[in-house]
Amino acid sequence: MRSLIDIQELSVKEIDEMMDVADDIIANPKKYENACRGKKIATLFFEPSTRTRLSFEAAMYELGGNVLGFSEAQSSSASKGESVADTAKVVSCYADIIAMRHPKEGAPLVASMNATVPVINAGDGGHNHPTQTLADLLTIRREKGRVNNLTIGFCGDLKFGRTVHSLISALSRYTGIKVVLISPNELKLPGYIKSDVMDKNGMAYTETTDLMEVLPELDILYMTRVQGERFFSEEEYLRLRDSYILTPEKMACAKSDLAVLHPLPRVNEIAVGVDADPRACYFKQVLNGKYMRMALILKLLEVTV
């Protein structure tokens, strides 16, 4: 039995194979419609989620399986003080696989150590979000035809953004990746990710506070929300926030084959006018997330089609 808590637990070969399965699901959906018949996924979401929870549920339904679970901690026995370990043991009696989101970093790991079925980390605090990373990688490959030899800009909140941390960790094992880190000084990428992941793997990167300076050189732009609650001064927040709003005018300076990604939800960091640009890939990214979660469920349940 195997779980997925951190993206590093999957080899590059395994990720590439899962992307191949996702491509096959996209091309041949009927082939997979009964793959998980009789199987159940439990979605244990201790904090709010729209895309991730519904994506897991849609993935299991489209594989012919069933879904049970809850969408907030108040509707679970956690509100009575039950531990994550006990919850995992109990839910293992009802489901074949568990997807867990939790505000505490490490909670899905604790669940995986106590469950008797596979556990998927659907996001834990500011730590990790491996299935979003799988969605990101499939989107990059489907848009660019490869995951190697790309210049990727990460823009916005790089300090607290778990999606950014997970994706950089995954990309560090591919070749020819150059990363451009675009953020206010207050929200720079944590030093441990630079030293433990990027430097350790010989990953090329530069840092800047100016999106327009680097936009023309990017193959991928990964936007994130600049979070007002991280600043001491609202005036400073408004000044910085506005410098990272992607508009159709700014897109005019980018490559004709740029791919714009965003883990969503978007607030105002990408103008709605950008949505009509064929380079806007964030809604495709949502759909790709469902297909990669289908591929992951098949892998962890050891189902072959």
VEXDREN-2710 file (C-alpha; in Angstrom, 1 decimal):
% VEXDREN-2710
k/r/px/py/pz
1/MET/0.0/0.0/0.0
2/ARG/1.3/3.4/-1.0
3/SER/0.3/7.0/-0.2
4/LEU/1.2/10.4/-1.7
5/ILE/2.1/13.0/0.8
6/ASP/5.0/14.9/-1.0
7/ILE/5.6/15.2/-4.7
8/GLN/9.2/14.0/-4.2
9/GLU/7.8/10.5/-3.3
10/LEU/7.1/10.1/-7.1
11/SER/10.0/9.5/-9.4
12/VAL/10.2/11.5/-12.7
13/LYS/9.5/8.2/-14.5
14/GLU/6.3/7.7/-12.4
15/ILE/5.1/11.2/-13.0
16/ASP/5.7/10.9/-16.8
17/GLU/3.9/7.6/-16.8
18/MET/0.9/9.1/-15.0
19/MET/0.8/12.0/-17.5
20/ASP/0.7/9.3/-20.2
21/VAL/-2.3/7.7/-18.5
22/ALA/-4.0/11.1/-18.1
23/ASP/-3.5/11.7/-21.9
24/ASP/-5.0/8.3/-22.5
25/ILE/-8.0/9.1/-20.3
26/ILE/-8.5/12.4/-22.2
27/ALA/-8.4/10.5/-25.5
28/ASN/-10.4/7.4/-24.5
29/PRO/-12.7/8.3/-21.5
30/LYS/-15.1/5.3/-22.1
31/LYS/-12.2/2.9/-21.5
32/TYR/-11.9/4.1/-17.9
33/GLU/-15.6/4.6/-16.9
34/ASN/-15.8/1.3/-14.9
35/ALA/-12.1/1.1/-13.8
36/CYS/-12.9/1.8/-10.1
37/ARG/-16.4/0.2/-9.9
38/GLY/-17.1/-0.8/-6.3
39/LYS/-14.3/1.4/-5.0
40/LYS/-14.9/4.4/-2.6
41/ILE/-12.9/7.6/-2.0
42/ALA/-13.3/9.5/1.3
43/THR/-12.7/13.2/0.9
44/LEU/-11.7/14.5/4.3
45/PHE/-11.5/18.3/4.0
46/PHE/-10.8/20.1/7.3
47/GLU/-10.6/23.4/5.6
48/PRO/-12.6/25.0/2.7
49/SER/-11.9/23.9/-0.9
50/THR/-13.9/24.1/-4.1
51/ARG/-11.6/22.9/-6.9
52/THR/-9.6/20.3/-5.2
53/ARG/-12.5/18.5/-3.4
54/LEU/-14.8/18.5/-6.4
55/SER/-11.9/17.5/-8.6
56/PHE/-11.2/14.4/-6.5
57/GLU/-14.9/13.6/-6.4
58/ALA/-15.4/14.0/-10.2
59/ALA/-12.3/11.9/-10.8
60/MET/-13.7/9.0/-8.7
61/TYR/-17.2/9.3/-10.3
62/GLU/-15.7/9.3/-13.8
63/LEU/-13.8/6.1/-12.9
64/GLY/-17.1/4.5/-11.9
65/GLY/-16.4/4.7/-8.2
66/ASN/-18.2/6.3/-5.3
67/VAL/-17.5/9.2/-2.9
68/LEU/-18.1/9.9/0.8
69/GLY/-16.7/12.5/3.1
70/PHE/-17.0/16.0/4.5
71/SER/-16.1/19.5/3.5
72/GLU/-15.4/21.2/6.8
73/ALA/-14.0/20.3/10.2
74/GLN/-17.2/21.3/12.0
75/SER/-19.1/18.4/10.3
76/SER/-16.6/15.8/11.4
77/SER/-15.7/14.2/14.7
78/ALA/-12.7/16.6/14.8
79/SER/-15.1/19.1/16.3
80/LYS/-15.4/16.6/19.3
81/GLY/-11.6/16.4/19.6
82/GLU/-11.0/13.2/17.6
83/SER/-7.3/12.9/16.5
84/VAL/-6.2/12.8/12.9
85/ALA/-4.8/9.3/13.6
86/ASP/-8.1/8.0/14.9
87/THR/-10.0/9.6/12.1
88/ALA/-7.7/7.8/9.6
89/LYS/-8.2/4.4/11.2
90/VAL/-12.0/4.8/11.3
91/VAL/-12.4/6.1/7.7
92/SER/-10.2/3.2/6.5
93/CYS/-13.0/0.9/7.5
94/TYR/-15.4/2.7/5.0
95/ALA/-13.2/3.7/2.1
96/ASP/-10.6/2.3/-0.3
97/ILE/-8.6/5.5/-0.5
98/ILE/-8.5/8.9/1.3
99/ALA/-7.9/12.4/0.1
100/MET/-7.2/14.8/3.0
101/ARG/-6.8/18.5/3.2
102/HIS/-5.8/20.0/6.6
103/PRO/-4.7/23.4/7.9
104/LYS/-1.9/21.7/9.9
105/GLU/1.3/20.8/8.1
106/GLY/2.0/17.1/8.5
107/ALA/-1.6/16.1/9.2
108/PRO/-1.9/14.0/6.0
109/LEU/1.4/12.3/6.9
110/VAL/0.1/11.3/10.3
111/ALA/-3.1/10.0/8.6
112/SER/-1.0/7.9/6.2
113/MET/0.9/6.4/9.1
114/ASN/-2.4/5.2/10.7
115/ALA/-4.7/4.5/7.8
116/THR/-4.9/1.0/6.3
117/VAL/-5.7/2.5/2.8
118/PRO/-3.7/4.9/0.7
119/VAL/-3.8/8.6/1.7
120/ILE/-3.5/11.5/-0.7
121/ASN/-2.3/14.9/0.6
122/ALA/-4.8/17.4/-0.8
123/GLY/-3.0/20.3/0.8
124/ASP/-1.5/20.7/4.3
125/GLY/-1.1/24.3/5.5
126/GLY/1.6/26.2/3.6
127/HIS/3.5/23.0/3.1
128/ASN/2.6/20.8/0.2
129/HIS/0.0/20.3/-2.5
130/PRO/1.3/17.4/-4.7
131/THR/-1.9/16.9/-6.8
132/GLN/-1.9/20.5/-7.8
133/THR/1.6/20.0/-8.9
134/LEU/0.6/17.0/-11.0
135/ALA/-2.1/19.3/-12.6
136/ASP/0.5/21.9/-13.3
137/LEU/3.0/19.5/-14.9
138/LEU/0.4/18.0/-17.2
139/THR/-0.7/21.5/-18.3
140/ILE/2.9/22.4/-19.0
141/ARG/3.5/19.3/-21.0
142/ARG/0.2/19.5/-23.0
143/GLU/0.8/23.2/-23.8
144/LYS/4.6/23.1/-24.5
145/GLY/5.0/19.5/-25.6
146/ARG/7.7/19.0/-22.9
147/VAL/8.7/19.6/-19.3
148/ASN/12.4/20.1/-19.9
149/ASN/14.3/23.2/-21.2
150/LEU/11.8/25.9/-20.2
151/THR/12.0/29.3/-18.5
152/ILE/9.3/29.5/-15.9
153/GLY/8.4/32.7/-14.0
154/PHE/6.7/32.4/-10.6
155/CYS/4.9/35.7/-9.7
156/GLY/3.2/36.9/-6.5
157/ASP/3.3/35.3/-3.1
158/LEU/6.3/32.9/-3.2
159/LYS/6.8/32.8/0.5
160/PHE/3.5/31.2/1.6
161/GLY/2.4/29.6/-1.7
162/ARG/2.4/25.9/-1.2
163/THR/1.6/25.3/-4.9
164/VAL/4.8/27.2/-5.8
165/HIS/6.9/25.2/-3.4
166/SER/5.6/21.9/-4.6
167/LEU/6.0/22.7/-8.3
168/ILE/9.6/24.0/-7.9
169/SER/10.4/20.8/-6.0
170/ALA/9.1/18.7/-8.9
171/LEU/10.7/20.8/-11.7
172/SER/14.1/20.6/-9.9
173/ARG/14.4/17.0/-11.2
174/TYR/13.8/17.9/-14.9
175/THR/16.7/19.2/-17.1
176/GLY/17.2/22.7/-18.5
177/ILE/14.7/24.5/-16.3
178/LYS/15.4/28.1/-15.5
179/VAL/13.3/29.7/-12.8
180/VAL/12.5/33.4/-12.5
181/LEU/11.2/34.4/-9.1
182/ILE/9.0/37.6/-9.2
183/SER/7.8/38.9/-5.9
184/PRO/7.9/41.8/-3.4
185/ASN/10.8/41.5/-1.0
186/GLU/8.3/40.7/1.8
187/LEU/7.1/37.6/-0.1
188/LYS/10.3/36.1/-1.5
189/LEU/10.7/32.4/-1.9
190/PRO/12.0/30.9/1.5
191/GLY/15.7/30.4/1.7
192/TYR/15.4/26.7/2.5
193/ILE/13.8/26.0/-0.8
194/LYS/16.6/27.8/-2.6
195/SER/19.3/25.9/-0.7
196/ASP/17.7/22.5/-0.2
197/VAL/15.9/22.2/-3.6
198/MET/17.3/24.6/-6.2
199/ASP/20.9/24.9/-5.3
200/LYS/21.2/21.2/-4.4
201/ASN/19.8/20.2/-7.8
202/GLY/21.8/22.8/-9.7
203/MET/18.6/24.6/-10.8
204/ALA/19.2/28.0/-12.4
205/TYR/17.2/30.9/-11.0
206/THR/17.1/34.7/-10.8
207/GLU/15.0/37.0/-8.5
208/THR/13.4/40.3/-9.3
209/THR/10.6/42.6/-8.1
210/ASP/9.7/43.7/-11.7
211/LEU/7.3/41.5/-13.7
212/MET/7.6/43.5/-16.9
213/GLU/11.4/43.3/-16.9
214/VAL/11.3/39.5/-17.3
215/LEU/8.0/38.8/-19.0
216/PRO/9.3/38.7/-22.6
217/GLU/11.7/35.9/-21.8
218/LEU/9.2/33.5/-20.1
219/ASP/7.8/30.3/-21.6
220/ILE/5.5/29.8/-18.6
221/LEU/4.1/32.4/-16.2
222/TYR/2.8/31.0/-12.9
223/MET/0.7/33.7/-11.2
224/THR/-0.3/33.6/-7.6
225/ARG/-2.3/36.0/-5.3
226/VAL/-0.4/38.7/-3.4
227/GLN/-2.1/38.3/0.0
228/GLY/-3.0/41.6/1.8
229/GLU/-3.0/39.9/5.2
230/ARG/0.8/39.4/4.9
231/PHE/1.6/43.1/5.0
232/PHE/1.9/45.6/7.9
233/SER/0.9/48.5/5.8
234/GLU/-2.2/48.6/3.5
235/GLU/-0.6/51.3/1.4
236/GLU/2.4/49.1/0.8
237/TYR/0.2/46.2/-0.1
238/LEU/-1.8/48.2/-2.6
239/ARG/1.3/49.5/-4.2
240/LEU/2.8/46.0/-4.6
241/ARG/-0.4/44.3/-5.5
242/ASP/-1.0/46.5/-8.5
243/SER/2.4/45.9/-9.9
244/TYR/1.5/42.2/-10.3
245/ILE/-1.8/42.5/-12.0
246/LEU/-1.5/40.7/-15.4
247/THR/-3.5/42.7/-18.1
248/PRO/-4.0/42.3/-21.8
249/GLU/-1.6/45.3/-22.3
250/LYS/1.1/43.5/-20.4
251/MET/0.5/40.3/-22.3
252/ALA/1.4/42.2/-25.5
253/CYS/5.0/42.1/-24.3
254/ALA/5.1/38.3/-23.8
255/LYS/6.0/35.5/-26.2
256/SER/3.3/34.4/-28.6
257/ASP/3.4/30.9/-27.1
258/LEU/3.6/31.9/-23.5
259/ALA/1.4/29.7/-21.2
260/VAL/-0.2/31.5/-18.2
261/LEU/-1.0/29.2/-15.2
262/HIS/-2.6/30.0/-11.9
263/PRO/-3.6/27.5/-9.2
264/LEU/-6.8/29.5/-8.5
265/PRO/-8.8/31.0/-6.9
266/ARG/-8.0/34.3/-8.7
267/VAL/-8.8/37.6/-7.0
268/ASN/-7.6/40.4/-9.2
269/GLU/-4.1/39.4/-10.1
270/ILE/-5.1/38.4/-13.6
271/ALA/-7.5/40.8/-15.3
272/VAL/-10.7/39.1/-16.7
273/GLY/-9.7/40.5/-20.1
274/VAL/-6.8/38.0/-20.2
275/ASP/-9.2/35.1/-20.2
276/ALA/-9.9/35.4/-23.9
277/ASP/-6.2/35.2/-24.7
278/PRO/-5.3/31.7/-26.1
279/ARG/-2.2/31.8/-23.8
280/ALA/-4.5/31.8/-20.7
281/CYS/-4.3/28.2/-19.5
282/TYR/-5.6/28.3/-15.9
283/PHE/-9.1/26.8/-16.7
284/LYS/-7.4/24.1/-18.8
285/GLN/-5.3/23.5/-15.7
286/VAL/-8.4/22.8/-13.6
287/LEU/-9.5/20.2/-16.1
288/ASN/-6.0/18.7/-16.2
289/GLY/-6.2/18.4/-12.4
290/LYS/-9.1/16.0/-12.7
291/TYR/-7.4/13.8/-15.2
292/MET/-4.2/13.6/-13.1
293/ARG/-6.2/12.8/-10.0
294/MET/-7.9/10.0/-12.0
295/ALA/-4.4/8.7/-13.0
296/LEU/-3.2/8.9/-9.4
297/ILE/-6.2/7.1/-7.9
298/LEU/-5.6/4.3/-10.5
299/LYS/-2.0/4.1/-9.5
300/LEU/-2.5/4.0/-5.7
301/LEU/-5.3/1.5/-6.0
302/GLU/-3.1/-0.6/-8.4
303/VAL/-5.9/-0.7/-11.0
304/THR/-4.8/-1.4/-14.6
305/VAL/-7.0/-0.7/-17.5
END
